[in-house]
Amino acid sequence: MKGLKGKRVLITGASSGIGAGMARVLAREGCRLVLHVNANQEGIEKTLKEVTALGTDAAVLSCDFRQPETLPTFFEQAWQVFDGLDGLVNNAGVVSKTTALKDADGIQFMETMAVNLHAPYLLSTAFAQACISAKQAGAIVNNSSIHAQATCEWFSAYAASKAGLDAMSKVQAVEWGQHGIRVNVLAPGVVPVERTEQILSNPKMAQKWHDKIPVGRYGTTEEMGEATAYLLSDATAWMTGSVLTLDGGLIARGNYPSR
Ligand SMILES: NC(=O)c1ccc[n+]([C@@H]2O[C@H](COP(=O)([O-])OP(=O)(O)OC[C@H]3O[C@@H](n4cnc5c(N)ncnc54)[C@H](OP(=O)(O)O)[C@@H]3O)[C@@H](O)[C@H]2O)c1
């Protein structure tokens, strides 16, 4: 992909699922990677092994995004690994699933906001400040969700965090365009990952989803990686403040009765 070779990219949540897929694709594109992990040490070792086998330079850094006071140091360390960063992928997220009535004290709501929205705010801002000081361009990809656009029961915290991420990305794109910093959003539909493997591979469940998704299948973590590579690359040099939805057509289709 145009202009990606040698780019230094921090990917959060690279220990599993979509983040690990992004890491593999960016490694294939010749990016040097700082891989973030929270708790899944086994997962991050697997990702590290995969990307180094592809011949890329990579380092691992840990941080729990529920502790915002640790984020400035985490970012500084990430910036120092390759003496700067060209790209930031805010991928880490918790898919919290509860009803508002069951989470009436808002504890799960606040944790979801901390990881899915506050951490990307702090990291993106630190990234922009560092790029501006270094007089260099930068690209940010925020991994949101179709739940920011159309959602269902159980997701008030999750959908709110992702809708906030979409809105924040647009504002940051407007504020930082003058400095050569682009901010775009990836909005995945249903992508099976380790976390969802058991439920989504159930044939009845798979059939239900496949019937609803116009292209008739789930997405893959590699496809999310390809889209991320595109958004980080020079092919999208004039694209900022945009949401790229990859969902096999799921939300384009309204909830109308079929004829
Ligand atoms: N899979 C889908 O269908 C889908 C659809 C739309 C959007 N997404 C988005 O894609 C992103 C990745 O999710 P995934 O589906 O690939 O699931 P996943 O495999 O569970 O990945 C979630 C990642 O977030 C990290 N994370 C969780 N809690 C954290 C915390 N407190 N501090 C820092 N990092 C934390 C995890 O790190 P550890 O494992 O190391 O704790 C993990 O790497 C999320 O933002 C999610 O909202 C997924």
The ligand as a Gaussian input file, in Angstrom:
#p B3LYP/6-31G(d) Opt

LIG

0 1
 N      -15.195000      -8.273000      16.564000
 C      -16.198000      -7.530000      16.143000
 O      -17.210000      -8.031000      15.594000
 C      -16.123000      -6.031000      16.288000
 C      -17.070000      -5.265000      15.607000
 C      -17.008000      -3.886000      15.701000
 C      -16.004000      -3.286000      16.431000
 N      -15.098000      -4.046000      17.094000
 C      -14.046000      -3.346000      17.857000
 O      -12.798000      -3.926000      17.568000
 C      -11.904000      -3.673000      18.662000
 C      -11.177000      -4.969000      18.987000
 O      -12.120000      -5.909000      19.459000
 P      -12.093000      -7.452000      19.084000
 O      -13.431000      -7.799000      18.575000
 O      -10.890000      -7.754000      18.274000
 O      -12.025000      -8.124000      20.535000
 P      -10.836000      -8.613000      21.451000
 O      -10.068000      -9.684000      20.769000
 O      -11.470000      -8.903000      22.759000
 O       -9.900000      -7.342000      21.567000
 C      -10.075000      -6.356000      22.536000
 C       -8.737000      -5.732000      22.836000
 O       -8.920000      -4.644000      23.761000
 C       -7.967000      -4.764000      24.805000
 N       -8.475000      -4.282000      26.078000
 C       -9.535000      -4.778000      26.775000
 N       -9.618000      -4.161000      27.977000
 C       -8.592000      -3.262000      28.031000
 C       -8.135000      -2.369000      29.028000
 N       -8.726000      -2.257000      30.217000
 N       -7.039000      -1.615000      28.742000
 C       -6.415000      -1.724000      27.539000
 N       -6.786000      -2.580000      26.576000
 C       -7.864000      -3.345000      26.820000
 C       -7.682000      -6.249000      24.925000
 O       -6.402000      -6.446000      25.496000
 P       -6.080000      -7.737000      26.447000
 O       -6.754000      -8.902000      25.799000
 O       -4.606000      -7.800000      26.455000
 O       -6.691000      -7.445000      27.786000
 C       -7.777000      -6.725000      23.481000
 O       -6.533000      -6.644000      22.837000
 C      -12.766000      -3.119000      19.797000
 O      -12.613000      -1.722000      19.875000
 C      -14.179000      -3.469000      19.369000
 O      -15.138000      -2.553000      19.881000
 C      -15.143000      -5.402000      17.045000

